């Protein structure tokens, strides 16, 4: 379990965060940085997809905190990678990741947590997520529910 939590903290969080930063908040538009971090998002999804090939959850047959740790960043993939080539075939290219992601989103506790998150974002208003250079951001402003 620790290996997946470490992977989430050292792989998913930083790379997805940098993809979001360079896409929406960095003052200078840097396509090379955006592409680099979007490729890392794709790589992380690929690692998860491969690990989920023969099991429904990262640790095996049951959902654990290791699985749940990935939800909030995974929900942001459409926003931070919307223009990336791999988004057009994300579900087909990463079927195990997609099924796992959707399984997690069907859990009652996850639904409740995401509803509370959405309510907090709605209450905070659009200014809670600043953008740079007039680029609009959907990152974090709504919940991606999947296919």
C-alpha positions in Angstrom: 0.0 0.0 0.0 2.8 2.4 0.9 4.3 2.1 -2.6 1.0 3.4 -4.2 0.7 6.2 -1.7 4.3 7.2 -2.4 3.6 7.0 -6.1 0.6 9.2 -5.7 2.6 11.8 -3.7 5.8 11.7 -5.9 4.3 10.9 -9.3 0.7 11.9 -9.7 0.4 15.0 -7.5 3.5 16.9 -8.6 3.1 16.1 -12.3 -0.6 16.8 -12.5 0.0 19.9 -10.5 2.6 21.2 -12.8 0.4 20.4 -15.8 -2.3 22.5 -14.2 0.1 25.3 -13.3 1.6 25.6 -16.7 -1.7 25.3 -18.5 -3.6 27.9 -16.5 -1.6 29.9 -14.0 1.9 30.5 -15.2 2.2 34.1 -16.5 4.2 33.1 -19.6 2.6 30.6 -22.1 5.1 27.7 -22.4 3.9 25.0 -24.7 7.0 22.8 -24.1 6.3 22.8 -20.3 2.6 22.1 -20.9 3.4 19.2 -23.3 6.0 17.8 -20.9 3.7 17.6 -17.9 0.7 16.4 -20.0 3.0 13.5 -21.2 3.7 12.8 -17.5 0.0 12.7 -16.8 -0.4 10.1 -19.6 2.6 8.1 -18.2 1.1 8.0 -14.7 -2.2 6.9 -16.1 -0.4 4.2 -18.0 1.4 2.9 -14.9 -1.9 2.7 -13.1 -3.6 1.0 -16.1 -0.9 -1.6 -16.2 -1.1 -2.3 -12.5 -4.9 -2.7 -12.7 -4.8 -5.2 -15.6 -5.5 -8.2 -13.4 -7.2 -6.7 -10.4 -10.0 -4.3 -9.6 -8.0 -2.1 -7.2 -4.4 -1.3 -6.6 -3.9 -3.6 -3.7 -6.2 -6.4 -5.0 -9.8 -7.1 -4.5 -10.7 -4.2 -2.1 -10.6 -0.5 -2.3 -8.1 1.1 0.0 -6.8 4.6 0.8 -4.2 3.9 -1.9 -7.0 3.9 -4.5 -8.8 6.9 -3.0 -5.7 9.0 -2.9 -5.8 9.3 -6.7 -9.3 10.5 -7.2 -9.1 14.3 -6.9 -6.2 14.7 -9.3 -7.7 12.1 -11.7 -10.9 14.2 -11.8 -8.8 17.1 -13.2 -7.4 15.2 -16.2 -10.0 16.5 -18.7 -9.3 20.1 -17.6 -5.5 20.0 -17.6 -5.2 17.8 -20.7 -8.2 18.8 -22.7 -6.1 19.6 -25.8 -3.7 16.7 -25.5 -3.8 14.1 -28.3 -4.2 11.2 -25.9 -7.5 12.6 -24.5 -9.5 11.5 -27.6 -8.8 7.9 -26.9 -8.2 7.9 -23.2 -10.9 5.3 -22.3 -9.8 3.0 -25.1 -6.1 3.3 -24.5 -6.4 2.9 -20.7 -9.4 0.7 -20.1 -8.3 -0.7 -16.7 -7.6 2.8 -15.4 -11.0 4.0 -16.8 -12.9 1.2 -15.2 -11.1 1.7 -11.9 -11.7 5.4 -12.0 -15.5 4.9 -12.6 -15.7 2.2 -9.9 -14.2 4.6 -7.4 -16.6 7.3 -8.4 -19.6 5.0 -7.8 -18.7 4.5 -4.1 -21.2 6.3 -1.9 -18.5 7.9 0.3 -16.7 9.2 -2.8 -20.0 10.6 -4.1 -20.7 12.4 -0.8 -17.1 13.8 -0.6 -17.3 15.1 -4.2 -20.7 16.6 -3.6 -19.3 18.5 -0.6 -16.3 19.6 -2.6 -18.5 20.9 -5.4 -20.7 22.8 -2.9 -17.6 24.4 -1.4 -16.3 25.4 -4.9 -19.7 26.8 -5.8 -19.9 28.8 -2.6 -16.4 30.2 -3.1 -17.2 31.4 -6.6 -15.1 31.6 -9.7 -12.4 33.7 -8.3 -11.1 30.9 -6.1 -9.1 29.5 -9.0 -7.1 32.3 -10.5 -5.8 32.1 -14.1 -3.0 33.8 -16.0 -3.0 35.6 -19.3 -6.7 35.4 -19.8 -6.6 31.6 -20.2 -9.8 30.2 -18.8 -9.6 27.3 -16.3 -12.1 24.6 -15.6 -9.6 22.9 -13.4 -11.1 22.2 -10.0 -14.2 24.3 -10.8 -16.4 21.3 -11.4 -16.3 17.6 -10.9 -15.5 15.3 -13.8 -17.7 12.2 -13.3 -16.3 10.0 -16.1 -17.9 8.0 -18.8 
